[in-house]
């Protein structure tokens, strides 16, 4: 297996993977072939139930670790270890759909229940009632559509969590956001070549 970061942190080993589709493949027309959200969710659920695979992920006491997996139908998949108190920060996966399931421990997802404009803004004022929180103990997960803005956290003060994630198309870019109260700011856009 090879490794490469799904979101900024430290990989478990330095073996690079070939770069996923670059920025030019960011938008796929609705008729493009590829796995649907339900297929990605089924894949991450089945993979999270593989106790031998889950136990094989080295866990770091301070930083997230990950291993890239072969996802269904050309999707990008990851096994991710979350030390206590770790998280992703606010981000989206741009034009990719996705799914993830907690295999061990518990994760929390904070998300926005509103679709944001995809281009042409640097700061937005969010209205009341758009915040959603999901607690995802082992065996629970979710799928999501394009432009889903969220942050994922291991809020435990002592226990690691492990999760399985899948995205299609393979992550063409990640947009990272800063949030202060109801103000959401676009901070940067990352492309696969930024993760190599």
N, C-alpha and C positions, 0 to 999 in steps of 0.2 A: 504494500500500500504506500502511497505517496502522501505528502502533506502540503498544505498551503492554507493561508488564513482566510476563514470566512468573514471575519471582522478582526480588527487589529488586536493582537495578543502574541503569545509565543507558541510556535509549533512544537510537537513532541520530538521531531527529528528534522535534520536539514535537507531531506531529499526533496528537490523541487518537482513540481508537476508541470506539464505543458500548460501554457497560458490558456484559460477558457476563452470563449468568444470575446472579442474586444468591443469597444464602444460602437463600432459600426453595426453590430448585430443587436443593438439594444432593444429595438422594437420588432416584435414578430406579429404578423397579421393574424387575426383570429382564426383563420383557416389552417395555420401551420400545424404540422403534426407534432405531437409531444404529449407527455403524460398530463392528465387533468389533476386538479387539486385532490380529488378522492384517491387517485392512484398514488400520489406522493404520500398522502396520509397513511394509506395502507402499507406502503413500503416502510415508512419510519416506524410504524407500530410493530411490524414484523421484525424489523432490525432491532428495535429496543428490547424485544423479548428474547434476543439471542444473548443469554447471560455470559457465555464464553467470550463473545466479542466485546461486550460491555466491560467485562473484567480485564480485558487485555489493554485498555487505554491507560497509559501512565498518567497519574494525577500529580500536579504540582501544587505545593501548599500556597503559592501566591498568585500564579498566573493561570489563565485558561490554557488548556491543551486541546489539540484536535488532530484527527486523522481523516483524510479524504477517503470516501467510499465510492463504489460504483453504484450510481443511482439508476432507476428505471428509465428507459426510453431516452437516453442522452441527458438526463438530469444530473445535477451536481449534488452530492450528498456528503455529510460530515458527521462524525462522532465527536462530540465536544465535552470536555471535562470542565466543570465550574467550581473553583475553590470557594470557600465561604466568603460572602460579601462581594463577589465579582458580578460584573454586568457588562452589557454592550453599549450603553448610552442610547439615545434616541437615534433611529436610523430607519431607512427603508431599503428594499431590495429592487427599487426602480421597477423595471418591466418584467421581473420574474414573479411567478406564483411560487408558493412554498408551503411547507408543512414541517412541524416538529413535534416530538414526543419526548417527555421526560422518562428516562430509563431507570435512574436511581435518584434518590433525594427529592427535592421539590424546587421548581422554578416559579417565578412570578413574571407575568407579562403585563406591562402597561401599554395600552394602545389607544389610538384615536378612532372613534366610530364615525369618521367623516373622511371622504376622499378629498385629498388636497390637490390643488393645481400642480401639474408636474413641472412646469417651467415658468419663468418670468417673475419670480418673487425671491426675496431674501429674508423677509420677516412677515409673519402672520400673527394676528391676534385671534386666539381660539375662543369660541363661545362656550358658555356653560353647558354641561351635559355631554360633552364629546369624549370624556375620559372613560376608559374601561380598564378593569383589572381582572386578571384571571390567575388563580392559583392552580398550578399544574403539578400535582404529586406524581410519583412513579406510575406509569401506565396511561397518563392523560396527556393530551396534546391538542393541536388544532392545525387547520390549514388556513391559508389566506391568499387573497388575490394580489394583483399588481398594485404597487404604490402604497402598500400597507405600512403605516408608520407605527413603530413600536420600540420598546426597550425590553430586554429580558434580563432578569436578575436572579442570582442565588442569594436570597436574603437570610439564609442560615448563618449563624455565627460560628458553627462548628462542623457542619457536614458538607462534604462535596456533593455535587449533583452531576449526572451525566445525561446527555440528551442526544437525539439523532435528528438531523435536519436534512431536507432535500429542497432543491430549487430548480425550476425550469422557466426559461432557458438558463443554462449555467450563468451565474451572476455576471451580468454585463457591466454593472456599476452598483455602488452603494452610495446613497446620499446620507450624510451625517448631519444631525441637527443639535442645536443647543436649545434648552428650554428654561425659561425663567417665568414662573407663574403661568399665565395664559399666553405668553409670547413664545413662539417657535421660530428659530432662526436657522436658515441653511448655513452650515459652517464650511462644508467641503464636499466634493464629489470624488470618490475613489474608483479607479478602474483596475481590472485584474493585474495590469503591469505594475501597479503601485504595491501589490502584495507580494511580488517576487523578490 
